Amino acid sequence: MSWSLGETAALALKAARGAGMSWGLAEETAASVVWLHSRGLPGISALCSYLGQYLGQDLGQAAPRRALKAAARS
């Protein structure tokens, strides 16, 4: 499964808003994730790591491994 950059941005925006970020920060976060993802870097994984630190939790166990693997491949 591969995600388009638009789908990746929407996922990142929802995750950032769900973590309690303001709309502006959430949009900047989504743009950063898309930038990383478009260059073949693990944008979604970076977002999970950052949000885990932002919330003070380990989100690695919460994210579906299949989704992370799909994001890393594309």
Secondary structure, 3 states (H helix, E strand, C coil): CCCCHHHHHHHHHHHHHHCCCCHHHHHHHHHHHHHHHHCCCCHHHHHHHHHHHHHCCCHHHCCCHHHHHHHHHC
